[in-house]
Amino acid sequence: RISDMATGLFLQHGFVTVTVAEIAELADVSVNTVYNYFPAKEDLFLDRMKHVTQRVARYVRARDPGES
């Protein structure tokens, strides 16, 4: 949930401008809770990127031979 909230804010406002405090407020948790799960703001971004990369990899592997 925290990661989902962060991703939404990053998409709306850009990674650089979003603060951990804003993420915490939107996720209805404390800043300390965010840092317990994600030691740095970059970890929030990378958490979702890992998921997206895995989905793309599954899609590519599922293609029929010769399919582009």
PyMOL commands that set and color helices and strands:
alter all, ss='L'
color gray80, all
select helices_A, chain A and resi 2-13+20-27+31-37+41-62
alter helices_A, ss='H'
color red, helices_A
deselect
rebuild
show_as cartoon
